[in-house]
Amino acid sequence: MKVNINAVRFKADQKLEDFINEKVGKLSTYYEGVIGSEVTLKLENHEKVKTKVAEIRLMIKGYDLFAKKESSTFEEATDTAVEALRRQLRKHKDKLRSR
């Protein structure tokens, strides 16, 4: 599965990109119809606190699944977004089975 990583207004280091590729890549083991994904990393300022945001769009046949999570680190935000997408994939897979 192809994983596109976009960092908004900063350059993501190789360690972070490897982490994201590993985590997002595992989603294809839950559902074979995953075509690709786009990960957007952003820094947002909320009242003197810098928040890291990870947005992941997972492209599957006929649908796009999306998760956006905020945290104090990009790794933690990515972890929670991947977990949300895993649950969405499971629900989608169950819907297909029940047809």
C-alpha positions as CSV (number, residue, x, y, z in Angstrom):
1,M,0.0,0.0,0.0
2,K,1.3,3.5,-0.9
3,V,1.4,6.0,2.0
4,N,1.8,9.7,1.1
5,I,3.0,11.8,4.0
6,N,2.4,15.6,3.8
7,A,3.9,17.8,6.6
8,V,2.4,21.3,6.7
9,R,4.9,24.1,7.3
10,F,7.7,21.8,8.6
11,K,9.9,18.9,7.4
12,A,9.2,15.5,9.0
13,D,12.3,13.6,9.8
14,Q,12.9,10.1,8.5
15,K,12.3,8.4,11.9
16,L,8.7,9.9,12.0
17,E,8.1,8.9,8.3
18,D,9.2,5.4,9.0
19,F,7.0,5.2,12.1
20,I,3.9,6.4,10.1
21,N,4.7,4.0,7.2
22,E,4.8,1.1,9.6
23,K,1.6,1.9,11.5
24,V,-0.5,2.9,8.4
25,G,0.9,0.0,6.4
26,K,-0.5,-2.5,8.9
27,L,-4.0,-1.4,8.1
28,S,-3.9,-3.3,4.9
29,T,-3.7,-6.6,6.9
30,Y,-7.2,-5.9,8.2
31,Y,-8.8,-5.4,4.8
32,E,-7.4,-6.4,1.4
33,G,-9.2,-3.7,-0.6
34,V,-7.0,-0.8,0.7
35,I,-5.7,1.1,-2.3
36,G,-3.6,3.8,-0.6
37,S,-3.5,6.5,2.1
38,E,-2.7,10.1,2.7
39,V,-1.3,11.3,6.0
40,T,-1.3,15.0,6.8
41,L,0.7,16.3,9.8
42,K,0.0,19.8,11.2
43,L,1.1,21.9,14.1
44,E,-1.8,23.9,15.6
45,N,-1.5,26.5,18.3
46,H,-4.2,26.5,21.0
47,E,-3.8,29.1,23.7
48,K,0.0,28.8,24.1
49,V,0.0,25.0,23.7
50,K,1.3,23.6,20.4
51,T,-0.8,20.6,19.4
52,K,0.2,18.0,16.9
53,V,-2.5,16.8,14.5
54,A,-2.5,13.7,12.3
55,E,-5.1,13.4,9.6
56,I,-5.2,10.0,7.8
57,R,-7.4,9.4,4.7
58,L,-7.6,5.7,3.8
59,M,-8.7,4.9,0.2
60,I,-10.6,1.7,-0.2
61,K,-12.7,0.4,-3.1
62,G,-15.7,2.7,-3.4
63,Y,-15.0,4.7,-0.1
64,D,-12.6,6.9,1.7
65,L,-12.2,6.5,5.5
66,F,-10.9,9.4,7.5
67,A,-9.6,10.0,11.0
68,K,-8.2,13.2,12.6
69,K,-6.6,13.1,16.0
70,E,-4.7,15.6,18.1
71,S,-2.0,14.9,20.7
72,S,1.2,16.2,22.2
73,T,3.3,14.1,19.8
74,F,2.8,13.1,16.2
75,E,3.4,9.4,17.1
76,E,0.6,9.4,19.6
77,A,-1.8,11.2,17.3
78,T,-0.9,8.8,14.5
79,D,-1.5,5.8,16.8
80,T,-4.9,7.0,17.8
81,A,-5.9,7.8,14.2
82,V,-4.7,4.4,13.0
83,E,-6.8,2.7,15.8
84,A,-9.9,4.7,14.7
85,L,-9.3,3.6,11.1
86,R,-8.9,0.0,12.2
87,R,-12.3,0.2,13.9
88,Q,-13.8,1.8,10.7
89,L,-12.3,-0.9,8.6
90,R,-13.8,-3.6,10.8
91,K,-17.3,-2.0,10.6
92,H,-17.0,-1.7,6.8
93,K,-15.9,-5.4,6.5
94,D,-18.8,-6.5,8.7
95,K,-21.3,-4.5,6.5
96,L,-19.9,-6.3,3.4
97,R,-20.3,-9.7,5.0
98,S,-23.9,-9.1,6.1
99,R,-25.0,-8.3,2.5
